[in-house]
Amino acid sequence: MENKTNITGKTLISLGFRSGKWFPEAIQHINQNQLQGEAMHAYLEQFKSPPIVDLHKEATAFAVNIKAENELEESNVNTVIASMDTLMKTPTLVSGAIMPDACPTGPNGTIPVGGVAVAKNAIHPGMHSADICCSVMLTDFGKTDPKKVLDAAHQNTHFGPGGRDRNTQYKFPSALLKDFEGNYMLNNEKMIQAARSHLGTQGDGNHFLFVGKSKKTGNTMMITHHGSRGVGANLYTKGMKIAERFRKEISPETLKQNAWIPFDTEEGQQYWEALQIIRKWTKTNHEVLHNATLQALNIDGWDRYWNEHNFVFKDQDLFYHAKGATPLDDKFMPDITGPRLIPLNMSEPVLIVNGETTATNLGFAPHGAGRNVSRTQHRKSKVGKTFEEVFYEETQGLDVRFFSKEIDITELPSAYKNAETVRNQMNEFGLGTVEDEVLPYGCIMAGDWQKNAPWRRKRRK
C-alpha cells in the first residue's frame, strides 16, 4: 500500500509562500486530495503573493511652493519639508508639491495640510484623511441684506457633534440612497444612518458659514465650509483597514499612514466608486443648507459654484492626493461651474481664483491660510487675556457667532498664518490669480461645544 505524505505549513513556507489565513484551508485541501507535484503547484498558484515593493531609496522630487518669512514659520516649513521627504519615499509616489498654507499634521512622513502627493495606480486613504471631500460652496444672493442672509442661515444650519434628530432632518435624495446601496463599502445600516442624520450639518473645528459682499459686484454671497462628516469618516476607517492588509502583504516597510489600495483590485475599484459617492453626498450637504437659506428668504440664487480641497483626483493612471490643496485644473472637477474659492480667516476676504497648471503647482493652489502653531500653543499665547477680550480685539466690525454660544479662540484670526503672506506667495509661485474677493460681513462656527458637553456638566455636578 502506498504511503500518504501530508504537507504542513512548513512545507508551504519552504515553497516560498508567506503565512496567511488561507494556510489551514489549503493544507486540508491538498492533503485530502493528495495533490502532488504539478497538480499541487497549480492549485497553490492562486495564493501566490505579489513581490514585496521596497521604499524608494531617495525621496521622489517634490515642488516647494512656500518660504519662511520669520523664525516661527521657519520651524513650521522645515518640519513640513522633512515630513514630505519621508513621505515621498513611498513606492507608489511619482510627484508631489507643498503649498504656502502647509503645516504638519502628524508624525514624520505624514502628508501635511497643503500637501499634494501623486501616486501611480494607487489610492492612499491616509493622504485624503478622515475628512474626505472637505470643501467650500458659494451662492450669490444678489442685493439681499447680508444680515438677513446670516440670520436665515443660522436658523437652518447645524454645527457641533452628531447629526440632526428625526424632526429636523433634511430629506435624503432617493438617487443618493441607491448609490449607497449599490456599493458594498457604503451599504450598511451605520453608514446610511449617518448619511441621513448628518445631512445639513457642518461639524466643528475650522468649518464655517461665511457671509460677505463681492468686491466686484457688491452682491451678498454665502460660503459654507465642511466635509463629509461621519459618512466620510466611516469610509476612511474602512479604507485604512483595507490598505493596511495590502501594506502587510506587499510593502511592509511603508509607513502605516501611507498604506495604499491598488487601483487594479476589486477593493480599489469599489473604494474609488465610494469616494465619488461621498463627494456627491458632500455636495448635497452644502446644497441643502444653501437652498434652505434661499427658501427662507423667498429668493432665487444668482450663481453657485464649489470646490473640494481634501480629496483624490484621477488623471489616467495617476491619483492626485490633495490634503488641503485646491484644484486649479478643470480636469480635476467634472462638474465645474465657476472659479475656485480660497478662504483665509474670518476677518479676511474669501478669494475667488482661477489659474493654470504648471510644473511646480501640479494643477493646485492653497486651500486657505493654514497654521504655524497648534491650537494648544495658540491658547498659551493668549494667557493673561479673557476669551471675551481676545474675541473683541479680533472681530471688531464683524458679526461673528458661535453656534454653541461658547468662544473658540483657536479659530480667531490670530490662530492662522498671515493672510497677506499667503497671498504674496500665491503670486510668487504661480498658484492662481485672484479675480474677485468676498469681503467679510460675518460668520458662524461651532465654537467650543465641548465646554458644556454633557459629560463635563455631569463631572461639574
C-alpha positions as CSV (number, residue, x, y, z in Angstrom):
1,M,0.0,0.0,0.0
2,E,1.3,3.4,-1.0
3,N,2.3,5.7,1.9
4,K,0.4,9.1,2.0
5,T,2.6,12.1,2.8
6,N,0.7,15.0,4.5
7,I,2.0,18.5,4.0
8,T,2.2,21.2,6.7
9,G,2.6,24.9,7.0
10,K,6.3,24.5,7.0
11,T,6.0,22.8,3.6
12,L,4.2,25.9,2.1
13,I,6.8,28.2,3.7
14,S,9.6,26.2,2.2
15,L,7.9,26.6,-1.2
16,G,8.2,30.4,-0.8
17,F,4.7,31.2,0.4
18,R,4.1,33.8,3.2
19,S,2.0,32.6,6.1
20,G,-1.6,33.7,5.8
21,K,-5.2,32.9,6.8
22,W,-5.6,30.7,3.8
23,F,-3.0,28.2,5.1
24,P,-5.3,25.8,7.0
25,E,-7.9,25.5,4.2
26,A,-5.2,25.0,1.5
27,I,-3.3,22.4,3.6
28,Q,-6.6,20.5,4.2
29,H,-7.5,20.5,0.5
30,I,-4.0,19.3,-0.6
31,N,-3.9,16.5,1.9
32,Q,-7.5,15.3,1.3
33,N,-6.9,15.3,-2.4
34,Q,-3.4,14.0,-2.2
35,L,-2.1,16.7,-4.6
36,Q,1.5,16.4,-5.5
37,G,3.9,17.8,-8.0
38,E,2.5,19.9,-10.8
39,A,-1.1,19.4,-9.5
40,M,-0.2,20.9,-6.1
41,H,1.7,23.8,-7.7
42,A,-1.2,24.6,-10.0
43,Y,-3.6,24.7,-7.0
44,L,-1.2,26.9,-5.0
45,E,-0.8,29.4,-7.8
46,Q,-3.9,31.2,-6.7
47,F,-2.3,32.0,-3.3
48,K,0.9,33.3,-4.8
49,S,1.8,36.7,-3.1
50,P,2.9,39.6,-5.2
51,P,6.5,40.6,-4.8
52,I,7.5,42.9,-2.0
53,V,7.7,46.5,-3.0
54,D,10.6,48.4,-1.4
55,L,10.6,52.1,-0.4
56,H,12.4,54.5,-2.8
57,K,16.0,54.8,-1.7
58,E,15.8,58.5,-2.3
59,A,12.7,60.7,-1.9
60,T,10.9,61.4,-5.2
61,A,11.3,65.1,-6.0
62,F,8.5,67.5,-5.0
63,A,7.9,71.2,-5.5
64,V,8.2,73.6,-2.6
65,N,5.8,76.5,-3.1
66,I,6.4,78.0,0.3
67,K,9.1,80.0,2.1
68,A,9.6,81.1,5.7
69,E,9.4,84.8,6.4
70,N,10.1,84.7,10.2
71,E,11.5,82.3,12.8
72,L,8.2,80.8,13.7
73,E,7.5,80.0,10.0
74,E,11.0,78.6,9.6
75,S,10.3,75.9,12.1
76,N,7.0,75.1,10.5
77,V,8.4,74.9,7.0
78,N,11.4,72.8,8.0
79,T,9.0,70.3,9.7
80,V,6.8,70.2,6.6
81,I,9.7,69.6,4.2
82,A,11.2,66.9,6.5
83,S,7.8,65.1,6.6
84,M,7.4,65.3,2.8
85,D,11.0,63.9,2.3
86,T,9.9,60.8,4.2
87,L,6.5,60.6,2.6
88,M,8.0,60.8,-0.9
89,K,9.9,57.5,-0.3
90,T,6.6,55.7,-0.5
91,P,6.9,53.3,-3.5
92,T,3.8,54.4,-5.4
93,L,4.6,58.2,-5.5
94,V,5.9,59.8,-8.6
95,S,5.5,63.5,-7.8
96,G,4.4,66.0,-5.1
97,A,4.1,69.6,-4.0
98,I,3.5,71.7,-0.9
99,M,1.5,75.0,-0.8
100,P,2.0,78.2,1.1
101,D,-0.5,77.2,3.8
102,A,1.4,74.0,4.6
103,C,1.6,72.8,8.2
104,P,2.4,69.4,9.8
105,T,-0.5,67.1,10.8
106,G,1.1,64.1,12.4
107,P,4.4,62.1,12.8
108,N,7.2,62.5,10.3
109,G,6.2,61.0,6.9
110,T,2.5,62.1,7.2
111,I,1.2,64.2,4.3
112,P,0.9,67.8,5.6
113,V,-2.0,70.1,5.2
114,G,-1.2,71.9,2.0
115,G,0.4,68.8,0.5
116,V,-0.1,67.1,-2.9
117,A,1.1,63.6,-3.4
118,V,0.8,61.9,-6.9
119,A,0.6,58.1,-6.9
120,K,0.6,55.7,-9.8
121,N,-2.4,53.2,-9.8
122,A,-2.8,53.5,-6.1
123,I,-5.2,55.2,-3.6
124,H,-3.8,56.2,-0.2
125,P,-6.7,56.7,2.3
126,G,-4.3,58.3,4.8
127,M,-3.5,61.0,2.2
128,H,-7.0,62.3,1.9
129,S,-7.6,61.8,5.7
130,A,-10.9,61.2,7.6
131,D,-12.4,64.5,6.4
132,I,-13.0,63.3,2.9
133,C,-14.0,65.9,0.4
134,C,-13.7,68.9,2.8
135,S,-15.0,71.6,0.5
136,V,-16.4,75.1,0.1
137,M,-19.6,76.2,-1.8
138,L,-20.7,79.8,-2.7
139,T,-24.1,81.1,-3.6
140,D,-24.7,84.6,-4.8
141,F,-27.7,86.2,-3.0
142,G,-27.8,89.3,-5.2
143,K,-28.5,92.5,-3.3
144,T,-30.0,90.8,-0.2
145,D,-29.0,92.4,3.1
146,P,-26.1,90.3,4.5
147,K,-27.6,90.3,8.0
148,K,-30.8,88.7,6.7
149,V,-28.8,86.0,5.0
150,L,-26.7,85.3,8.1
151,D,-29.8,85.2,10.3
152,A,-31.7,82.8,7.9
153,A,-28.6,80.6,7.6
154,H,-28.2,80.5,11.4
155,Q,-31.8,79.1,11.6
156,N,-31.1,76.4,9.0
157,T,-27.6,75.2,9.6
158,H,-26.2,72.9,12.4
159,F,-22.8,72.8,14.0
160,G,-21.3,70.5,16.6
161,P,-21.1,66.8,17.1
162,G,-23.5,64.2,15.8
163,G,-26.4,64.8,13.4
164,R,-29.9,66.0,13.3
165,D,-32.8,64.3,15.1
166,R,-35.7,62.9,13.0
167,N,-37.8,66.0,13.4
168,T,-35.1,68.3,11.9
169,Q,-33.5,66.1,9.2
170,Y,-33.5,67.2,5.6
171,K,-35.0,64.8,3.0
172,F,-32.4,62.3,1.8
173,P,-32.4,62.1,-2.0
174,S,-33.6,58.7,-3.3
175,A,-31.0,58.6,-6.1
176,L,-28.2,59.1,-3.5
177,L,-29.7,56.3,-1.3
178,K,-29.5,54.0,-4.4
179,D,-25.8,54.9,-4.8
180,F,-25.1,54.0,-1.2
181,E,-27.0,50.7,-1.5
182,G,-25.1,49.8,-4.7
183,N,-21.6,50.0,-3.1
184,Y,-20.7,47.3,-0.6
185,M,-18.4,49.7,1.3
186,L,-21.3,52.1,1.9
187,N,-24.3,49.7,2.1
188,N,-24.7,49.1,5.8
189,E,-27.0,50.5,8.5
190,K,-24.4,52.6,10.3
191,M,-23.2,54.3,7.1
192,I,-26.7,55.0,5.8
193,Q,-28.0,56.3,9.1
194,A,-25.0,58.7,9.3
195,A,-25.7,59.8,5.7
196,R,-29.3,60.7,6.7
197,S,-28.8,62.3,10.1
198,H,-25.6,64.3,9.1
199,L,-27.1,65.8,6.0
200,G,-27.4,69.6,6.6
201,T,-24.7,69.6,9.3
202,Q,-21.3,71.2,9.3
203,G,-19.4,69.7,12.3
204,D,-16.8,71.7,14.2
205,G,-13.2,72.8,14.1
206,N,-12.4,75.2,11.2
207,H,-15.7,74.6,9.4
208,F,-17.8,77.7,8.9
209,L,-20.7,79.5,7.3
210,F,-19.4,82.9,6.0
211,V,-21.4,85.8,4.6
212,G,-19.9,88.8,2.8
213,K,-20.1,91.0,-0.2
214,S,-18.4,90.7,-3.6
215,K,-15.7,93.4,-4.0
216,K,-16.5,93.4,-7.8
217,T,-20.3,93.5,-7.8
218,G,-21.4,94.4,-4.2
219,N,-23.6,91.3,-4.2
220,T,-24.1,89.3,-0.9
221,M,-22.5,85.9,-1.0
222,M,-22.8,82.9,1.4
223,I,-20.0,80.4,1.6
224,T,-20.1,77.1,3.5
225,H,-17.1,75.0,4.5
226,H,-17.3,71.4,5.7
227,G,-16.5,67.9,4.7
228,S,-18.4,64.5,4.6
229,R,-18.9,64.3,8.4
230,G,-19.5,60.8,9.9
231,V,-20.1,59.3,6.5
232,G,-16.6,60.1,5.2
233,A,-15.0,59.2,8.5
234,N,-16.6,55.7,8.4
235,L,-15.4,55.1,4.8
236,Y,-11.9,56.4,5.8
237,T,-11.7,53.8,8.6
238,K,-12.7,51.0,6.2
239,G,-10.2,52.3,3.6
240,M,-7.3,52.3,6.1
241,K,-8.1,48.8,7.2
242,I,-8.1,47.6,3.6
243,A,-4.9,49.5,2.8
244,E,-3.2,48.0,5.9
245,R,-3.9,44.5,4.6
246,F,-2.2,45.3,1.3
247,R,0.7,47.0,3.1
248,K,1.5,44.0,5.2
249,E,1.5,41.8,2.2
250,I,3.2,43.9,-0.5
251,S,5.1,46.7,1.2
252,P,5.7,46.2,5.0
253,E,8.3,48.9,5.1
254,T,5.8,51.6,4.0
255,L,4.6,53.7,7.0
256,K,1.1,52.7,8.1
257,Q,-0.3,56.1,7.4
258,N,0.9,55.8,3.8
259,A,-0.6,52.4,3.1
260,W,-2.4,52.1,-0.2
261,I,-5.1,50.2,-2.1
262,P,-4.0,49.1,-5.5
263,F,-6.5,50.6,-8.0
264,D,-6.5,47.5,-10.2
265,T,-8.1,45.3,-7.5
266,E,-11.7,44.8,-6.7
267,E,-11.2,46.8,-3.4
268,G,-9.5,49.6,-5.4
269,Q,-12.4,49.9,-7.8
270,Q,-15.0,49.8,-5.1
271,Y,-13.2,52.3,-2.9
272,W,-12.8,54.7,-5.9
273,E,-16.5,54.4,-6.6
274,A,-17.3,55.0,-2.9
275,L,-15.2,58.2,-2.9
276,Q,-17.2,59.6,-5.8
277,I,-20.5,58.8,-3.9
278,I,-19.1,60.5,-0.8
279,R,-18.2,63.5,-3.0
280,K,-21.8,63.6,-4.2
281,W,-23.2,63.4,-0.7
282,T,-20.9,66.2,0.5
283,K,-22.0,68.5,-2.4
284,T,-25.6,67.7,-1.5
285,N,-24.8,68.6,2.1
286,H,-23.8,72.1,1.0
287,E,-26.7,72.4,-1.3
288,V,-29.4,71.7,1.3
289,L,-28.1,74.4,3.5
290,H,-27.8,77.0,0.7
291,N,-31.3,76.0,-0.7
292,A,-32.9,76.2,2.8
293,T,-31.5,79.7,3.3
294,L,-32.7,80.9,-0.1
295,Q,-36.1,79.4,0.6
296,A,-36.3,81.1,4.0
297,L,-35.7,84.4,2.3
298,N,-38.0,83.5,-0.6
299,I,-35.4,84.4,-3.3
300,D,-33.5,82.6,-6.1
301,G,-29.7,82.5,-6.1
302,W,-27.8,84.3,-8.8
303,D,-24.9,81.9,-9.1
304,R,-23.3,78.9,-7.4
305,Y,-20.1,77.0,-7.5
306,W,-17.9,74.9,-5.3
307,N,-14.6,73.0,-4.9
308,E,-13.1,70.4,-2.6
309,H,-9.7,70.6,-1.1
310,N,-9.4,67.2,0.7
311,F,-9.8,64.6,-2.0
312,V,-8.2,62.2,-4.5
313,F,-8.3,63.3,-8.1
314,K,-7.7,60.9,-11.0
315,D,-5.9,61.6,-14.3
316,Q,-5.5,58.4,-16.3
317,D,-3.4,56.2,-14.1
318,L,-2.2,59.0,-11.7
319,F,-4.0,59.7,-8.5
320,Y,-3.5,63.2,-7.1
321,H,-4.0,63.2,-3.3
322,A,-4.7,66.7,-2.2
323,K,-4.6,67.2,1.6
324,G,-5.8,70.8,2.0
325,A,-5.0,71.8,-1.6
326,T,-7.5,73.4,-4.0
327,P,-7.6,72.1,-7.6
328,L,-7.0,74.7,-10.2
329,D,-7.1,72.4,-13.3
330,D,-10.5,71.9,-14.8
331,K,-9.7,68.2,-15.4
332,F,-10.0,67.5,-11.7
333,M,-13.6,68.7,-11.4
334,P,-16.1,67.1,-13.7
335,D,-19.0,69.3,-12.5
336,I,-17.1,72.6,-12.6
337,T,-19.4,75.7,-12.8
338,G,-17.1,78.6,-11.8
339,P,-13.8,79.6,-10.3
340,R,-12.2,78.3,-7.1
341,L,-12.7,79.5,-3.5
342,I,-9.9,80.0,-1.1
343,P,-10.9,81.2,2.4
344,L,-8.2,82.8,4.7
345,N,-9.7,83.6,8.1
346,M,-13.0,85.1,9.4
347,S,-11.7,88.7,9.2
348,E,-10.2,88.4,5.7
349,P,-11.9,88.0,2.3
350,V,-12.6,84.7,0.7
351,L,-10.6,84.7,-2.6
352,I,-12.2,83.8,-5.9
353,V,-9.4,82.4,-8.0
354,N,-8.6,80.9,-11.4
355,G,-5.2,79.6,-12.6
356,E,-3.2,77.5,-14.9
357,T,-1.4,74.2,-14.3
358,T,2.4,74.5,-14.0
359,A,5.3,72.0,-13.4
360,T,5.5,73.2,-9.8
361,N,1.9,73.7,-8.8
362,L,0.7,70.4,-10.4
363,G,-2.7,72.0,-11.0
364,F,-3.3,73.1,-7.4
365,A,-3.5,76.1,-5.2
366,P,-3.5,76.5,-1.4
367,H,-6.8,75.9,0.4
368,G,-6.6,78.7,3.0
369,A,-4.2,80.3,5.4
370,G,-3.1,77.3,7.4
371,R,-1.5,77.4,10.9
372,N,2.0,78.0,12.2
373,V,1.2,76.7,15.7
374,S,-1.1,74.1,17.3
375,R,-4.3,75.0,19.0
376,T,-2.7,74.4,22.4
377,Q,0.2,76.7,21.6
378,H,-2.2,79.4,20.4
379,R,-4.2,79.2,23.6
380,K,-1.0,79.6,25.7
381,S,0.0,82.6,23.7
382,K,-3.2,84.4,24.9
383,V,-2.6,83.8,28.6
384,G,-3.5,86.9,30.6
385,K,-6.5,87.8,28.5
386,T,-10.0,86.5,28.8
387,F,-11.6,84.8,25.8
388,E,-14.0,87.7,25.5
389,E,-11.1,90.2,25.3
390,V,-9.4,88.3,22.6
391,F,-12.7,87.9,20.7
392,Y,-13.4,91.6,20.9
393,E,-10.0,92.6,19.7
394,E,-10.0,90.3,16.7
395,T,-13.6,90.5,15.5
396,Q,-14.4,94.2,15.7
397,G,-16.9,95.3,13.0
398,L,-17.8,91.7,12.2
399,D,-20.9,89.7,13.0
400,V,-19.2,86.6,14.3
401,R,-21.3,83.9,16.0
402,F,-20.5,80.6,17.7
403,F,-23.3,78.0,17.3
404,S,-22.6,76.6,20.8
405,K,-22.5,80.1,22.2
406,E,-19.0,79.4,23.5
407,I,-16.0,81.3,22.1
408,D,-13.3,79.2,20.4
409,I,-10.2,81.4,20.3
410,T,-8.3,78.8,18.3
411,E,-10.5,79.8,15.3
412,L,-9.9,83.5,15.6
413,P,-7.7,85.3,13.0
414,S,-4.5,85.2,15.1
415,A,-4.6,81.4,15.1
416,Y,-3.9,81.4,11.4
417,K,-0.9,82.3,9.2
418,N,-0.7,85.9,8.0
419,A,-3.2,86.2,5.1
420,E,-1.0,88.7,3.2
421,T,1.9,86.3,3.3
422,V,-0.2,83.5,1.8
423,R,-1.4,85.8,-1.0
424,N,2.1,87.1,-1.7
425,Q,3.4,83.6,-2.1
426,M,0.5,82.6,-4.3
427,N,1.6,85.3,-6.7
428,E,5.3,84.4,-6.3
429,F,4.8,80.7,-7.0
430,G,2.1,81.0,-9.7
431,L,-0.7,79.5,-7.6
432,G,-3.7,81.2,-9.1
433,T,-4.9,84.7,-9.9
434,V,-7.5,86.4,-7.7
435,E,-10.5,87.5,-9.8
436,D,-12.7,88.7,-7.0
437,E,-12.9,88.8,-3.2
438,V,-15.8,88.2,-0.9
439,L,-15.3,90.9,1.8
440,P,-16.4,89.7,5.3
441,Y,-19.7,90.7,6.9
442,G,-19.8,87.8,9.5
443,C,-19.7,84.1,10.0
444,I,-21.0,81.2,12.1
445,M,-18.7,78.5,13.5
446,A,-19.2,75.7,16.0
447,G,-17.4,77.3,18.9
448,D,-16.1,75.5,21.9
449,W,-19.0,73.0,22.1
450,Q,-17.1,70.7,24.5
451,K,-17.1,73.3,27.2
452,N,-20.7,72.5,28.2
453,A,-20.7,68.9,26.8
454,P,-23.0,66.5,28.8
455,W,-20.0,64.6,30.3
456,R,-18.4,67.9,31.6
457,R,-21.7,69.1,33.1
458,K,-22.1,65.8,34.8
459,R,-18.5,66.0,36.2
460,R,-19.0,69.5,37.5
461,K,-22.2,68.4,39.3
